[in-house]
C-alpha cells in the first residue's frame, strides 16, 4: 500500500506534490503522519483513506482514556512490539486498535490473546498518534498502581488458599515482608512496594516537592505539591493505607508498632537513575497516620547565584557580603520559601579550598563539595547551640547555621561573627527589616547588631511562566496608578533603573503549557548595613522607621521584585497578589487541577464484601 497514491487518488492530496512528499518520507527517522500533516493532510483524512482501502472500521481515539481493566488484556511490551492496543469491551467482544493491517505477526498475536482471555476480538484502524497516546496510558499513575493492587489481590487470594486461618488476619505488610531498608532502589516485586515506588517515581517526574498520603473517610488521598500548589493525583481504597504506611516506615527506619506519636525519618531511592533523598514525617489523625514525604532532589545540583532570581543590585550586595572575613548574613522567609537553596548557593560561591567551611543543618538536605556538613540531633543533646560551640573549636572561617531558633543560638552566632567568622543562617520574619527586631526579641543587645549584621535578605517563591509563554497585557488605568504608587517612595535615582511598565505578563494556558506556569523562582528584598541604619538600631527605632531608611538606600520589596519580573516576562502578574498585593485583575485565568485518578474497591476485586469498619479498628484486607 502506497499511502501517497491513495491520498492522491481520493483527491485529498494534490498529485503534483506526491514526488516532493515522497522524498521527505524516504528520510530516516521520520514519521509518516508528521510529514503528511505538515503537507496539510489531516489525521482524519489519513485514517479514512486507509480504512476504505483495507475495508476496516476506523476509530479516532483522541483523549479517550482506556480503563486499566482493559489495558491489562495486552501487556505493554506486547502492545508496543505488535503495534496494537486494546480500546474497550462491548458485548463481550474485545476491541483492538491497530496501525498496520498488513502486519501478519500482529494478527497471529491477536488470535493467541483472544484464546487466552476467552473473548473474541474486533479490530479498528487507528492513527500512529493515537497509538502512542494510548501506550502512554500504561505508564499512568492509576494504571501502574491499579496493576499493583491487582497483584496484591492475587497475593492475598493465594495466601488465603494456603492458610484459611490467615484470611481472618490483617494482611498488611510487615517488617518481615519487606526487604531492602536502604532503599537504594525503589523498584521491588512486592505489590505494596510497587505502589509506593510508583507514587514516588511519578512525583519525581512531575517535579513535586512533597508527597502527601492522607487517610480520609472512605479513601486515601495522594497529593503532590508542584510549584507550591497541592493537587490530588490519586485516590486509593482505605484497605491498603496501613500497608502503604508500613512500607514507608520500613524504608525510613521508623517503628512499625508506634501509631500514636509522630515520627520522622528519611531514605534514598533511585528514580530514573538519579539518587533522590526523601525526608519523611508521619502524623496521627482520626482515620489513621498521615505521611508527608519531602523530595530533596538530586544531590549534585549546580548551584549558581546568578540563576536564582536576584537583581543586579541584590546580586552585587550578596557577593560583596560573602567575601568579607567576618560578620553575619541572615535570610528570612517562611517554610518552603527557598531559604535552604539560597544558603547552599552562597556556600557554593565561597572559596572552599582556602577556607574552612562548616555547616550545622537539620537535616542535611544537599551535599556541597568542600564543606564539612553536620546534622544536629536535638534528641541526643546535639542542638544548633551545642553544635555552634563545637564548630568554633574546629578553626572555621565560614559557618552555616541552618536556622536561628532561640536566644542561645542567636547570641552564639553573634559572638562567632564578632570573633572573626562569617556566619550564614536563616531566621523566621515577615520581611528583611524584621530581622532586626527579631534579633532584639531574642535578647541580642542593640550595640551588637550593627557590627555583625552585614546583610539581611527576605524571599518568597512565586510561579514562573513557561518559556516563551504568558499573555502580554497593557498597563493602563487603575493598574498603572497602583504600580506608580507602589514605587512612589523609592528615590528617583533608583526608579530610573526600573522597567517602564507599559505592559506586564499574565497566565496564559496553551497546549504546550497546560498550567500556564512551569517551575518557581524567588523574589527578594535585600538591605545592607549603613551608618543611618546603625544609628536607628542603637536608638531602638520602630520597624517602620528602619524600613524607611533601607528604602531610601534603594531596597526593592519582594512584591516590587515580582512586578519587575512580570514586566520582564518571567513571572505572571497574578503572583504579585500572593506577596501582599491588591491588584485586581479582570479575566483571571483559573488553573484547573488535573482530575484525580481513582483506584476503587472494584480494583481490589471486592475482596471483603463487608462494610468499612470504624477508623479506630484495624482494617482487614
N, C-alpha and C positions, 0 to 999 in steps of 0.2 A: 504493500500500500504506500503510495506517494501522497502525503497529505497536501502538498502544494498543488498537485494536479487536481485533487478532489476539490480543494477550495476554489481553484480557478474555474473548474467545470461547473461548479454550483453558483458562480457569479459573486462569491464573497470576496475574491481576490482578483485584482487586475492581472491578466495573463502576462502582460509586459513586465511585471515585477517578479515573476517566478524565477528567472535566472539570478537576479540580484539577491533575492532572499535565499535561494539555494546555496549560494556562496557562503552566506552567513551561517546557515545550518550545518555546513560542512566543517566549520571551525571546531576545534576540540573544546570540550568542557562548556558547551553552550546548551541551554535548554530550549527545546523546540517551541514551547509555549511562550517563553520570554521573547524569542525572536519574532514570532508571529504577532504578539501583542504590540511590539514596537512598530510593526508594519501596519498597525491599525486593525488587526483582526481580533475580535473579542473571544474570550474563552467559551462563551455560549455558542458562537458560530462554529468554533473548532469542534466542540462536543457534538453538535447536531450533525455536522458533515460526517464525522467518524461513525456516529451511531447509525445514520442512514446507510452507510457503506457496509457495516457489519450486520445490520439488522438486529442490533442490541438496544434495549431501552437505556436511556441516559438518566443521570441524576446530578443535579447541581447541589453540592453539599453546603457550600457557604460556611456559615458559622455554626452549623448544626453540631451539637455535642452528642457523642455516642456513649451510652452508659457502659461502665466497666463490665457489667454482667454480659454485655455483647462483645466487647473487645477481647475478653478472655477466651473466646472460642478460637481465636487465632493468635498465637503468641507474637509478640513484636518482631522477633527475629524472622519468623516465617513471613509475616506481612511485608517486611522490608525486602526480603530475598525474592519473593514471588510477585511483589508489587500488587498485592490485593489486601483489602481491609474490610472487616465486617461493618455494615451500615446500620443494621437493625434486624428485627424479627417481626414477621407479620404472618398470622395464621399458621404458625408452626413452621414457617419457611425462613431460613437464614438468608438475608440479603447481603450480597457481596459486591463491593466496588472494585473494579479492575481498571488498569490504564492501558493494557496491551492484550487484546483478544487473541492475537497470534501466538501468545506465549503458551505452548502446549504443556510445558512443565508446570505452569500455574494451574492449568486445567486438571492435570493429574493430582496435584496437591489438594485441590478443592474436592475431588472425589474422595480422597483419603480423609480429609477433615469432616466431610459430610457423614461418612460412615462412622467416624469416631464419636461425633456429637449426637448422632442419631437424628439428624434433621436434613431434609432436602435443602438445596440452595438455589438461589436465583441471582444471576449476575447483572450488574449495571455498569455501564461505562462512565467513568469519572475522569476529571482532568488531573494532570500531574500535580497541579497546585493544590487541589482538594485532597489528593492522596497524601502529600507532605503535611498538610494541616491535620489530617486525621492521625497520622503517625505521631505527631506531637502530643496527641491526647494520651498516648501510652505513658508519656512522661509526666502527665499532670499529677498534681499533688493528690487529689482524691483518688485517681486511678491507682497510683502506687500504694497509697495507704489502704485502699479497698482490697487490693491484691493481698497485702499482708494480713488484713483482717480475715480474708477467706482462708489463708493458710493457718491462721490462728484457730478458726472454726474447725478445720480438718484435724489439727493437732489435738484439740480438746475432745473431739469425737473419738479419735484413736485412743486417747488416754482413758476415756470412759469405757470403751470396749475392753481394754486391757484390765482395768480395775474399776468395776462399777461403784465400789465404795467411795473412790476418789471423786466421783461425779458430784457428791454432796459437798465437797470442799471448794473453797475459793481457789481457782487455778491461776491466780495472779502470779506473775513472775517473781521468783525469789532469788536470793543471792546465789544459790546453787544452780539456778537455771541459766545464769548469765556469766560469761567469762570476759576476759579482756578488759579489766577495770582500768587499764591505762588508756584505753580508747584511742590508740594511735590510728586505728581505722574505724570509721563509723559504719562499715558495712559488715553485717553478720547474717546468719541464716535464720535465727530465731524470729518468728513473726513480729513479736513486740519490739525486738531490736530493730527490725526493718522499719516499723512505724516511726520510731524515734529518729533513726538515721535519715529517713525520707523527709521528715519535717525539718530536721537540721539542714539538710542539703538544699531544700527549696528556700529556706530562709536566707541562707548564704547567697544563693543565686539571685535572689530578689534584693540584695544589698540591705537586708534588715539589720537593725542594730540590736533588737531584742525579740525574744520569743516568749509569749505569754500562753500558758496552758492552764485554763481556768475551769474548774468544775462548777456546773450550774444545775438547776433543776431540769432533769431530763436530757442533758447533753454536756459534753465537754467542749469548750470553745478554745480554738487555737488562733491566736492573733500574732501578726508580725508588725513591728514598728519600722516603717520605711519612711525615710525623710522626715522623721519626727511625728508621723501620724500612725496611730494604731488602726489596723484594718483586720477584720475577721477573714481568715483564709481557709479555715477548715472547721467542721464540727464533727466530733466523734461520739459514739454511743457511750453512755456513762459506765457501761460494763468494763471497758478497757482502761478507764482512768487510773485505777490503782496500779495496774501493770505498767503503764507508761511512766508513772511517777517512780515506781520501784526501779525501773531500768535507769532512769536519770540519776536516781540516788546512788545506785551502784557505781555508775560512771564517775560520780562526783565524790565518792568515798564518804557518803552520809550514812547515818544509821537508818536501817530499814524499819526498825521497830519503834522509832520515835516519830509520832504523827501529831503530837500535841504542841510541840515547840517549833519555831522557825529554825531552819538550818541553812548553812552556807557551804559552798564547795566550788570546785572547778574541775574541768577536764579539757583534754585536747582531742581533736579529731582531724582526720584528713578529708578535706572536702575538695573534690576536683583536683587532687594532687597537692593542694596547699594546706599547711598546718594552720588550724584555726583554734583559738582558745575560747572557752565558754566559761563565764562566771555564773554560778547557779545559786538561786535563792528559793527556798520553799517557805510557804506561809499558810498556816492552818486556817481554813474557812469553814463555814457551816456545811457545805456539801463535800468537803474533802480538802486536800492540800493543793494550793495553787503553786505553780512553778514558773519562775521567770528566769530566762537564760540571756545574759548579756553576751553578744557576739563581739569578741575583741579583735577579730580580723587577723590579717597577715602580720606576722612578727617582724617582717623585714620591710616595713614601709620606707619609702623615700621621703623623709621629712624635709620640706623646703619652706622657709619662712616667707618667701615671696609668692607662695601659692595658696595661702590660707585666707586671702581676702583683705590684706592690710593695704591701706592707702599709702602713698609715698611718704607723707608726713609721719604716720604712725610707724611705718617700717624703719625710717631713719631714727626715730626716737628709741625704738626697741634695740636696734643694732648698736646704737651708741651705749645704751644702758648695760647690755650684757658683755661689753668689752671693759667695763670698769672693774677694778680689782676687788672692790667690796661694796656692800650695800644690799638693798632688798628690792626685788621686783615681785609684785603681787598681782594675781589675776583673779578677777571676781566673776561670778556667774552662778546660776542655779545648776542643779544636777542635769547632766546631759547637754550642756551648753558648749562643749568642746574645749574645756579648760585643760584637760589632760593632753589633748592633741597639741595645743599651743605650748604647753610645758615641754613636751617631748621635742617639739620643733626647736624651741630655744636651746635645749640640751644638744641637739644635733648641730647647732650653729657655733657653739663654743669650741675652743681648741682643747680637745680631749687627749692629745698626745703630750702636750707640755704642762697640762694642768691635771690635778687630781679631782675628778668629778664623782660625787657620791649622791645617791638618791634614797629617800625613805618613802615607800609607797604602800598603799592599801587598796587593792593589791597591785603587784607589778603587772601592768596591762600589756606593755610592749617592751622589748629589749632594745637598747641602744648600745652599739659597739663602743667600747672605751669608757663606759660608765659603770661603776660598781653599784648595782641596784639591790636594795634590801627591802623585804616585805615586813611591815610591822605586824605584830601579833598581840593585840591587847589582852587576849585571854591568858597569856602567859607572862604578862607584865612588860612586854616589849612594845611600848607605845611610841607615838611620834616624839614625845618629850624625852623619854629614855633613849630612843634611838638617836636623837639630835645630840644628846650629851656624848654618846659614843662616837659619833662621826667627828666631833671636834677633836678627838684623840687620834683620828686617822689622817692627820695632816692634810685636810681638804683645801682646795681652792674654791670650788663651787659646790654648794649643797642644794639639792632639790628636795623640798618637803611637800609631800602630796597634798596636805591640807592643814591649815592652822585652825584647829577646832576649839582650843581652850586657852585660858590665860597663860598657863605654864608654857605651852608650846610657843605662843606669841612672844613672850618675854625671852625665851631661849633663842628664838630666831633673830630677835632684835640684837641680843648680845653677840650672837655669831656674826651678824653683819657689822657690828661695831668693832669687832676684833679682827677684821681683815679678811672676811669671807663674803663671797657673792651668794646670796640666798634667793632661790626661786621657789615660789609657793603659791597656793590658792587660798581664797577666803570667800565666804558667802556674804555678799551685799547686793543691793539692787542696782547699783551703778558704780562707776570707778571712784568718784569722790567719796562715796560711802565707806570706802576702805579706811579712811582716816578716823571718823567717829567710831568705827568698829574696833579699831586698834585701841582707841581710848577706852571703850567699854570693856575691853579685855585686860585693862589695867596697865597698858603701856603708857609711861609718862609722856606728856606732850613734848618735852625737850629732847626726847629720844627719837621721835618720828622724823623730823627734818633731816638729821644726819644720815639716816639709814634708808628711808623710802626714796628710791631713785625714780621709780615708775609705778603708776597704778593703771591697770588695764581692766576693762569690763567687756564682756562679749555675750552674744546670743547667736544661736544658729537659725538661719532662715532658709527656706527652699530656694533653689535656683531654677532658672528657665532651662529648657532643653537647648542644646547648642543650635544656634540659628533660629530658635523659636521665640515665641512671645508676640503679643499683639501691640503694635505701636499705637499710642493714644496721645492726642494733642493735649497739652496742659493749658487750660483756659478757665475763665470764670472763677468760681469759688475755690477750685483746687489750686489754681495759680496763687490766689490770695493767701491760702493756707500755707503753701510752701514758702512763699515770700516771708510770711510772718514767722515761720519756723526758724529761719536763718537771720531774722532781723537784728538779734543781739550779737551776732558774730561780727567782729571788726572788719571794716571794708577791705583791708589788705589780704584777709583770708577768704573773703567772699569772691575775690577775683579768680581764685583757683577752682571755683565750683562750676559744674556744667550749667548751661543756660536754662535747663528745664523747660524747653519748648515742647518736649514730648517725653513720655515715660512708657515702660513696657508692662503689660498686664498678661495674665494667664490666657493662653490660647490652646485649646485641645485640638489635636490633629491626629491623623492615623499614625504618624511617626512618633508622636508624643501624646499618648492617650491620657496621661495625668496632667499634662500641661507643665509639669516641672520634673526635674531629674537631679537628685542629689541636694546637698545643703552646703552653705558657706557661712562663715562667721561675719557678723557685723561688730565693729569695735568702737570703743571710746578710750582714749589714752591721754594721760597727763603726766608731766614730769615735775619735779620739784623746782621751785623758783623762790627768790627772796621774798616776794609778796606772799606766796603761799606759806612759806615758813613762818613769817610774822603772824599770819592769821591763825595758824595751828598753835603757836605759843600762846596766843590770846584766847584760845578755845572758842573761836568764832563759829557760829552755826553753819550747818552744811550748805545752805543756800548761798552764803557769802563765799565759802570755799569754792563752790561751783561757779560763781560769777568770776572769780579770779582765774580759774583754769580756762573758762570760756574766753576771757579776754586774751588769753595766750594761744587761742586758735583751736581748742579742743572741739571736735565734731562728735555729736552724740551718736549712739547706736542707731536711733531712729533716722537721723540725718544720713548716716552711713548707708542705711538701706535705701533711702531716697536716691542718693548718688548712684548706688549700684543699679537701681531701677532705671535711671536715666541713661546708664551705660549698657543696658540690655542684659544685665547679669541676674537680677532679682525681680520677680513680679511685684508690682506696686502693692498688691494685696497684702504682702508680708509686712508692710510698714505698720499696719494696724496691730500686728502681733507684738510690736515693740512699744506700744503705748500710743499709737497714732489714732486719730479720729477722722480719717479722711474717707468720707462716704463715697463709694463707688457705685455707679449705676451699672446694671447688667453684669454683675459679678458672676463669673462662670463657676457653677458648682462642680466640685470634683467628686464624681460618683465612685465610691469604693467598689472593688470587684465583688461579685456575688460570692458568698462563702460556699465552699464545696462541702456538701454534707455527706457524711457516712452514717447511714441509718441502721436501725436494728435489723432490717432485712438483709443488710450486707453481712451481718453475722449469722444469717440463716435462721433467725428466730429461735435461738437455741433453748432458751429457758421457757418461753411461753408464759412467764409469770409477770406480775406487776412489779415495777421497780420498788425495792424496799426503801424504807426510810433512810435518809442520809446518815444517820447515826449508826446504822447497821452495815455489816460487811456485805458487799455485793458479790453475788455468785455469778460466775460466767458459765 
